């Protein structure tokens, strides 16, 4: 006789192997810390510890409460609870008929679950998450607003940053329809808007808001498209969007999130056989690995990017990839390897732009070449040489691409740090003050972290001309959370 679904409390729990895979090499305690940090990013409070992670992996918690659900969907954009190894809430709660009758047809959409008028029932308390029960004070409005993912919610969350919310895509994903020209165009436009806003304002204020169009893009991929050509564009658009959101995470110091987004983009490129997208994903992965202190991985990822990029016949792309490799060699302290990669990057760059250059490479010009080379010499401890290249980067960017405010601030912060370490504190303080003046427009944890490092280096020189004023001004800045 088959057991009733309502008798699940007597069944042996089935281990959640998918959730265990997501933890990777981290310990349960380390993964719990990642979950708590992700919760803070979206304004949630969860009491997650190693015990909770263990209970999820053991299958004791078949479905998380609403707070944890929001956190997990934030941590793994584009995935559903089922993708994370959990049981559908309707199956756990024994209310399948009522919920399914009102849910969208497609399994790819984010479902709307009704809340009980009288609050959680006994079965909910036992089945869904006895470790941390959903607060009764959470309103149904807030719950539905998060779960629905409608175009109006996207517009409200992105509007203050100038996004044109992809309403056709949102609407199509919500009703489970197939994607067409309008939806794909909306995804592509979201990518362009994110890049434009990042160029001017930096990543910190954009990252959370950019998750909405990313979820929509992958929901559309799951729902399918009307034509093969549309499917190819949608795969590329979704992958590029994942890379863009990954870069926002990278630049705002969320390295684990960035790694996840880049991996998603790489998987999408492999499924679609898109070498341009694969090259982009590996290129960004190399940059992230360098910043995360994994220089050997940076070299390998850059070399993989070069293999993917070779058939694309874009010298500028190969030049950038060579710079990524140079950064990895510099991190390893291999000066010869770094110099070889830099020479190759310059030779390829000098071939000039091409019609085959990817659209996303608009940022890569003479200023970026100088800025990335400055970072290589800095990693090798050649501070004066690094400062020369950083100064050129600032000069060229200010003259040729003044709209790239974020990059100008970055190059100037690099210059300030190189000058400070080269024993030129007064010049470093002057450059640091210029960075501070740009922080009204730019929100980048990377830049603020660089500036904080420069301030620490300059502390012993506080009596030098201009240094005291810089240190006082820096101390008055809001702290990076």
Secondary structure, 3 states (H helix, E strand, C coil): CCCCHHHHHHCCCCCCHHHHHHHCCCCHHHHHHHHHHHHHHCCCCCCCCHHHHHHHHCCCCCCCCHHHHHHHHHHCCCCCCCCCCCCCHHHHHCCHHHHHHHCCCCCCCCCCCCCCCCCCCHHHHHHCCCCCCCCCCCCHHHHHHHHHCCHHHHHHHHHHHCCCCCHHHHHHHHHCCCECHHHHHHHHHHHHHHHHHHHHHCCCCCHHHHHHHHHHHHHHHHHCECCHHHHHHHHHHHHHHHHHHHHHHHHCCCHHHHHHHHHHHHHHHHHHCCHHHHHHHHHHHHHHHHHCCCHHHHHHHHHHHHHHHHHHCCHHHHHHHHHHHHHHHHHCCCHHHHHHHHHHHHHHHCCCCCCCCCHHHHHCCHHHHHHHHHHHHHHCCCHHHHHHHHHHHHHHHHHHCCCCHHHHHHHHHHHHHHHHHCCCHHHHHHHHHHHHHHCCCCCCHHHHHHHHHHHHHHHHHCCCCCHHHHHHHHHCCCCCC
